[in-house]
Amino acid sequence: MTIGLFLGTLLGTMAIGVPIAFALLLCAVALMWHLDLFDAQIIAQNILNGADSFALMAVPFFLLAGEIMNAGGLSKRIVRIALALVGHIRGGLGYVTIMAGCVLAALSGSAVADAAALAALMVPMMTRAGHDKPTSAGLVAAASCIAPVIPPSIGLIVFGVAGGVSITKLFLAGIVPGLMLGLALAAAWWFVVRNSEDQMQTQARVGARERLRALAEGFWALMLPVIIIVGLRMGVFTPTEAAVVAAVYSLFVAVCIYRELAIKDLYAIFLDTARATSIVMFLIAAALVVAWLVNIADLPGMVVDLVEPFMDHPTLLMLAIMLLIVAICTCMDMIPAILILTPVLIPVIKEAGIDPVYFGVLFILNCSISLITPPVGSVLNVVAGSSKTSIEALVKGVWPFLLAMLCVLFLLVLFPSLVMVPANWFSR
Amino acid sequence: MHRAIRAYFGALKAILVVSLGLMVVLVFGNVLLRYLFNAGITVADELSRFCFVLVTFLGAILTIRERAHLGVDSVVKRLSPAGRRVCFGVAQVLMMIPIALFLQGSWEQMQINMSVRSPVIGYSMGLFYGIGVVFSVSVLLILASVLWRFLAGRLDEKALAPATEASAAQGTLQPPLAGAGGVIGMAGKERA
């Protein structure tokens, strides 16, 4: 009955067009009424305290870093480095896209931001070089989906807060799976290029001096992920402090070194960041009200009873949960999916003896893949709009890369040590 | 009236920018001081969190006005125009319910906590819950304004679909009162 009410209210209100944050609040109201806890102060206290969190402050800071990065020319220089290094190989622009996707992922933490930057830079370049447009746009979309897995990642921060899991450990555990996604995309691209009929032009091989110049120009941008990862690994700062360091560093580089950002531009950048922050944070605050009531109603306990047969088979349980997440994430955006499912699933996986850090990385990886699956697939929509490609054509172009990403997910479900061994090494 | 509304949203934007800037200065300043001088800003944690709550809820007033909050449009867009209108009207009314409860709860909490002081800065915790009151009143007015214009038939058809993350990223959000001559429910980008 409680599960039915929870899902019915949530899905019903969302279906008629109520924004997800409000649907969550309505869900909370319904649960309060059902549990005989009807008190307006529960909503007020939980929603305001939900936003009053030092850990979640990393969200606006990483969003700010991403905004500054795109406006201040850091993204552009990353692409130039990748071009200088691998642009001359057959299908080189594809490898440039993947490489740039991995590096941008280590700078911004938002797939949609990366998709907007990469689509604007890479799709025209790839089509001019003779690549098929839907496939090029599909690769850009897939490469953007590495962002939520490689630290810093807004998805991992939200999961960490919602599930009470160490954000630093999640960040360090995300590095290898993120790079594996990059390698899988490179393998898929190699296969696509090998079987392609297109007349592709390769970029002229640049000399050592040009490569060094590109590296020197992009050095400051490349230092950002190094600072973040080393700082977290050495315990120099918390994820929130890492985020503010990223924002200030990006600002310094964009204003003082690259000189592509004027002080007068900052008002608009800060305002856009505040807007984006409030959308994400209001959603999180609303979800934390529901999470509190979900625990009061012992919904996780009911779910544990439902999946009792899987409890002795963690791999089977993980596969079942991953399939559930795939199904849900195809029709819901990433952050709401994390916020709704995490409080329910964390007790289940703990009961089954699965490491929450491992589960978190796979959860986010799964959500990332769903960013390029229709009908919701927000990255798919952004790239389609930016590259002026129809969704249908883009879906055809993206499927080889989607398949490659699903293979990585499947591998990580079967071999947890691929996530946990490097994660434990990084966390030592 | 229009001028007052525009001034209110202009003030909100200024508060958002200042609050976010203050958060950056306080948290980064703390990191810097800790490693350079083994010191810290005592009020940094509490004040930056207060600014964060301000950014969240005052920013949400702005984004609700711009209808930028994420929704799912896969069901609504399959409906006939009449069906879409019914869903939109029902959705507007439903959205007012939790906000009205939030207003009631925030008001009660504000009164209870007026004499309670925050641990470090010592500001009244009633102020903290007051953010909820400002948010709720503003949002209720925005939603009521949108509902009124919807019932009066002065709402653009395109405005009836909820925002998605993709539309937000592409900047294709359709404010509910664009072209309706209203200011309250209209996107800041359109008027302010």
Interface residues (C-beta under 8 A of the other chain):
Chain A: T13 M14 A15 I16 G17 V18 P19 I20 A21 F22 L25 L26 A28 V29 D39 A40 Q41 I42 I43 A44 Q45 I47 L48 A51 D52 S53 F54 L56 M57 P60 F61 L64 V112 A113 A115 A116 V236 F237 T240 E241 V244 V245 A247 V248 Y267 F270 L271 T273 A274 R275 T277 S278 I279 M281 F282 L283 A285 C331 M332 D333 I335 P336 P375 V376 G377 S378 V379 L380 N381 V382 G385 S386
Chain B: K13 L16 V17 S19 L20 G21 M23 V24 V27 F28 N30 V31 Y35 D45 S48 R49 F50 F52 V53 V55 T56 F57 L58 G59 A60 L62 T63 E66 A68 H69 L70 G71 V72 D73 S74 V75 V76 R84 C87 F88 V90 A91 L94 M95 I97 P98 I99 L101 F102 Q104 G105 S106 E108 Q109 F128 Y129 I131 G132 L160 A161 P162 A163 T164 E165 A166 S167 A168 A169 Q170 T172
